[in-house]
Structure formats: C-alpha cells, structure tokens
Amino acid sequence: MARKTDPNDWHGHHIISEDELGSPQFTTDSRIKRRRHIRHGVILVLVVLLLAAALVLGYMVNTRTLVIDALEPKPAAEAPASVNEVCPTKQFSYVDPAKMKVNVLNATQIYGLAGATATKLKKRGFTVGEVGNAQLSNVQVVGAVRSGPDGYAQAMTVQRHIKGLTYVYDAKRPGKTVDVVIGTKYKDLVKEKSVNKKAGKLGCTPPKPKADAKTSTAPAKPEPSTESKDN
C-alpha cells in the first residue's frame, strides 16, 4: 500500500499555506521581527549621530572655536599688585557735576564760608549734601577733598573747580559722595570757563606750610545751616 504524503511537505520542508500565512501566530511573529528591525535601525542611526557629534565637538574644542571653561587649565595664582590707595597714580575721567554729590565743610573761623561755597557749587550743577563745620590738622591750606575707594574720579573733578585742594583717602567711606573741607588759603572757585575737563590724576601732595604758620585744630564758628535743602 502506497504511503500517503502531505501535500504541504516538500523533501522534508514544510510549505506554508495561504491559510497559515494569514494565521495570528504567523502575523505576530512577523510584527515582532519588523519591530526588532526598526529598533535596531533606530539604535544604529543614534549611534552614528552621536559619533558624528563627538567628532564635531572634538574638532571645535581642538581649534578653539568652542571653549569649555571646565576643560580650561586654571591660571597660576598671582601675587596681588601693590596699590597705593592713599594716592592712586592712575588717571580718572572728569565727572559731570550733575551726577555727583558733595558735602561742604568749613575748617576756618570765617563765618558762612561753607554756605557761600556750597551755593557756588550748586550753580555749577553739583548736588550739595551736608553743609557744616570740620577740623583740619593744618588749616593753612586751600583745603582738602575726601572720598572712599569709589570716589576717586569725583574727588579729582572737585579739584578742577577748587584749585589747591589736597586729596585725603578714607578707606571706610562708602559710595561716591565726597567731602570738601575748606582751609584759610581758599579764595574762590576756578572760573567756570577755565575748568579743565580732561582726564587726570588726583593731587595728593599738600603744600608745605610756611615756617611762621601755626597749626590749628580749632573748630570753625558754626555755619548757619548743617544741611542744605537738597539733602
């Protein structure tokens, strides 16, 4: 009797029929394989993009087109430069009087001198703060202008309007407001048309007093007002 053969077998291999091709099992296997191929393709593309980005980044860093602070070598520590804060040697720009504030103080026995000087400074655009009295170790001078570390340019500007003011540094003084302390050698402001508005240095060397000049620390007679109306 002849052996019955399966029409879907061919030399030991199973031939997938149309019905089997549409079966859920076969369809699921195909989807799984398709998804796997897609996932592998996406991963491959990402790897290629990352490699390309790394090459571009490396080229930019190497050519200094891109500078990354974290990768930069730290500079060697340098010793701080010695700065003479008492009398700075650099030049400072002239400041618009309307953008600065001055206190005017009288160290002489001349009544009302601070008030009269404050009025003249106001006419030139300065904002006047306190108007009152002060003391100088030596009153036989034109006067002094005092500021903190932020008021160098402002102090130099005042010196351009009152010739002969000596600069006095006050390390604890905040802000840019300056004090003008008037001595007995003070005569008047420089003529407004003659004021030098170019950049310059502070005048820090006081004139030497004459041999017969007497040093006085006596306070001046009270000024009529300790503060201006603008304060």
C-alpha angles and dihedrals in degrees: 000000000000117000113247112236128206110244089215092059122085118181092330095315123113116234113215111233126214090255092053091047090060095043119118092242094056093043092051092050091052093051092049091051092046092051091048091053091048092049092049090049093051092049091049092051092049092050091051091049092049092050091049091049091049091051092049092047092048091050092050093049092046093050092043090241086126121034119197111197094208090059095047118103113251114247117246114261112263127208111251113259114249110249124193098216091175090068115006115207099207124098122254130206121247111257124220105251090224088064098055141063129220135189113213117210131180120221096173135081091246107115116229096008094127092049093050092048092047090054091053092048090050090055088057092054102263119141107232120210122174120013114192147095135309141168131248125195086225118024093183090095138085088252144262138272116211130196144152127243092285096052104062095111092045092051091050090050092054089050088059090059097042110040116215101027112146118222118240120190121218111190093191096051114110126209132012100287113120134204122227111202113191122217133193094267091062113115110164146312121289111264107273094234090054097053111125108229098181123110115274149150130276118261104233105160113092118215115260111257118239118259093249094045114114122220114233133187096174113132119245124251109277116278115235091247133023094202135033122233089249094063 
